[in-house]
């Protein structure tokens, strides 16, 4: 499985992340969803530290994923779901490191 480095932007910061070529689009969608959740939390009007915003966004996304799997009666045990969660965790960890 070939890995490529792609550049993404989260919280107006650039990050380079390695991803299998076959997962590139999924990772880009994950970044987009993470940014949407971050903007939603920030626009809620409460002034929160960046770290807390990122944690809340990651928690919201994980909750959405689990709820979606539960609604579809699918267990969260396949490799694609695990990679999605790990990608979100990696994005959050990278964002926190530059904070």
C-alpha atoms as a printed R data frame, in Angstrom:
   type eleno elety resid chain resno       x      y      z
1  ATOM     1    CA   UNK     A     1   0.000  0.000  0.000
2  ATOM     2    CA   UNK     A     2   1.601  3.276 -1.132
3  ATOM     3    CA   UNK     A     3   1.539  6.187  1.272
4  ATOM     4    CA   UNK     A     4   1.457  9.780  0.113
5  ATOM     5    CA   UNK     A     5   1.961 13.009  2.032
6  ATOM     6    CA   UNK     A     6  -0.843 15.521  1.668
7  ATOM     7    CA   UNK     A     7  -1.119 19.040  3.010
8  ATOM     8    CA   UNK     A     8  -4.307 19.992  4.853
9  ATOM     9    CA   UNK     A     9  -5.467 23.056  6.748
10 ATOM    10    CA   UNK     A    10  -7.110 22.923 10.173
11 ATOM    11    CA   UNK     A    11  -7.773 26.030 12.256
12 ATOM    12    CA   UNK     A    12  -5.902 28.087  9.632
13 ATOM    13    CA   UNK     A    13  -2.782 25.955 10.151
14 ATOM    14    CA   UNK     A    14  -1.108 23.717  7.584
15 ATOM    15    CA   UNK     A    15  -0.338 20.089  8.371
16 ATOM    16    CA   UNK     A    16   1.308 17.388  6.288
17 ATOM    17    CA   UNK     A    17  -0.211 13.978  6.876
18 ATOM    18    CA   UNK     A    18   0.707 10.590  5.457
19 ATOM    19    CA   UNK     A    19  -2.171  8.543  4.082
20 ATOM    20    CA   UNK     A    20  -2.570  5.533  1.813
21 ATOM    21    CA   UNK     A    21  -3.356  6.746 -1.699
22 ATOM    22    CA   UNK     A    22  -6.646  4.844 -1.595
23 ATOM    23    CA   UNK     A    23  -7.700  6.812  1.526
24 ATOM    24    CA   UNK     A    24  -6.797 10.304  0.253
25 ATOM    25    CA   UNK     A    25 -10.368 11.402 -0.440
26 ATOM    26    CA   UNK     A    26 -11.602  9.962  2.847
27 ATOM    27    CA   UNK     A    27  -8.926 11.892  4.739
28 ATOM    28    CA   UNK     A    28  -9.823 15.114  2.903
29 ATOM    29    CA   UNK     A    29 -13.478 14.575  3.804
30 ATOM    30    CA   UNK     A    30 -12.446 13.970  7.430
31 ATOM    31    CA   UNK     A    31 -10.529 17.269  7.430
32 ATOM    32    CA   UNK     A    32 -13.541 19.053  5.957
33 ATOM    33    CA   UNK     A    33 -15.871 17.559  8.563
34 ATOM    34    CA   UNK     A    34 -13.446 18.413 11.364
35 ATOM    35    CA   UNK     A    35 -13.251 22.016 10.157
36 ATOM    36    CA   UNK     A    36 -17.054 22.198  9.957
37 ATOM    37    CA   UNK     A    37 -17.386 20.957 13.536
38 ATOM    38    CA   UNK     A    38 -14.702 23.388 14.731
39 ATOM    39    CA   UNK     A    39 -16.472 26.331 13.043
40 ATOM    40    CA   UNK     A    40 -19.827 25.256 14.511
41 ATOM    41    CA   UNK     A    41 -18.363 25.124 18.014
42 ATOM    42    CA   UNK     A    42 -16.578 28.448 17.578
43 ATOM    43    CA   UNK     A    43 -19.699 30.135 16.210
44 ATOM    44    CA   UNK     A    44 -21.747 28.968 19.199
45 ATOM    45    CA   UNK     A    45 -20.525 32.152 20.825
46 ATOM    46    CA   UNK     A    46 -18.623 30.680 23.731
47 ATOM    47    CA   UNK     A    47 -14.990 31.660 23.975
48 ATOM    48    CA   UNK     A    48 -13.079 28.376 24.382
49 ATOM    49    CA   UNK     A    49  -9.418 27.486 24.286
50 ATOM    50    CA   UNK     A    50  -8.287 25.959 21.007
51 ATOM    51    CA   UNK     A    51  -7.511 22.657 22.699
52 ATOM    52    CA   UNK     A    52 -11.046 22.376 24.068
53 ATOM    53    CA   UNK     A    53 -12.564 23.251 20.667
54 ATOM    54    CA   UNK     A    54 -10.549 20.482 19.011
55 ATOM    55    CA   UNK     A    55 -11.465 17.955 21.682
56 ATOM    56    CA   UNK     A    56 -15.162 18.856 21.414
57 ATOM    57    CA   UNK     A    57 -15.033 18.599 17.611
58 ATOM    58    CA   UNK     A    58 -13.352 15.177 17.783
59 ATOM    59    CA   UNK     A    59 -15.883 14.002 20.353
60 ATOM    60    CA   UNK     A    60 -18.780 15.225 18.193
61 ATOM    61    CA   UNK     A    61 -17.411 13.465 15.107
62 ATOM    62    CA   UNK     A    62 -16.813 10.226 16.966
63 ATOM    63    CA   UNK     A    63 -20.304 10.404 18.429
64 ATOM    64    CA   UNK     A    64 -21.764 10.996 14.943
65 ATOM    65    CA   UNK     A    65 -19.852  7.994 13.587
66 ATOM    66    CA   UNK     A    66 -20.963  5.714 16.404
67 ATOM    67    CA   UNK     A    67 -24.567  6.895 16.166
68 ATOM    68    CA   UNK     A    68 -24.572  6.387 12.395
69 ATOM    69    CA   UNK     A    69 -23.228  2.855 12.783
70 ATOM    70    CA   UNK     A    70 -25.774  2.132 15.506
71 ATOM    71    CA   UNK     A    71 -28.631  3.505 13.355
72 ATOM    72    CA   UNK     A    72 -27.525  1.266 10.506
73 ATOM    73    CA   UNK     A    73 -27.077 -1.703 12.875
74 ATOM    74    CA   UNK     A    74 -23.419 -1.970 11.930
75 ATOM    75    CA   UNK     A    75 -20.775 -2.740 14.512
76 ATOM    76    CA   UNK     A    76 -17.805 -0.384 14.566
77 ATOM    77    CA   UNK     A    77 -15.254 -3.047 13.907
78 ATOM    78    CA   UNK     A    78 -14.218 -2.862 10.288
79 ATOM    79    CA   UNK     A    79 -10.863 -1.566  9.136
80 ATOM    80    CA   UNK     A    80 -12.242  1.442  7.233
81 ATOM    81    CA   UNK     A    81 -13.990  2.783 10.355
82 ATOM    82    CA   UNK     A    82 -10.864  2.264 12.416
83 ATOM    83    CA   UNK     A    83  -8.773  4.174  9.848
84 ATOM    84    CA   UNK     A    84 -11.295  7.031  9.846
85 ATOM    85    CA   UNK     A    85 -11.151  7.321 13.611
86 ATOM    86    CA   UNK     A    86  -7.350  7.121 13.622
87 ATOM    87    CA   UNK     A    87  -7.193  9.838 10.940
88 ATOM    88    CA   UNK     A    88  -9.372 12.132 13.034
89 ATOM    89    CA   UNK     A    89  -7.271 11.428 16.134
90 ATOM    90    CA   UNK     A    90  -4.064 12.133 14.203
91 ATOM    91    CA   UNK     A    91  -5.465 15.403 12.848
92 ATOM    92    CA   UNK     A    92  -6.462 16.495 16.340
93 ATOM    93    CA   UNK     A    93  -3.106 15.531 17.830
94 ATOM    94    CA   UNK     A    94  -1.256 17.468 15.109
95 ATOM    95    CA   UNK     A    95  -3.448 20.515 15.658
96 ATOM    96    CA   UNK     A    96  -2.830 20.370 19.405
97 ATOM    97    CA   UNK     A    97   0.949 20.088 18.941
98 ATOM    98    CA   UNK     A    98   1.101 23.427 17.124
99 ATOM    99    CA   UNK     A    99  -1.063 25.176 19.691
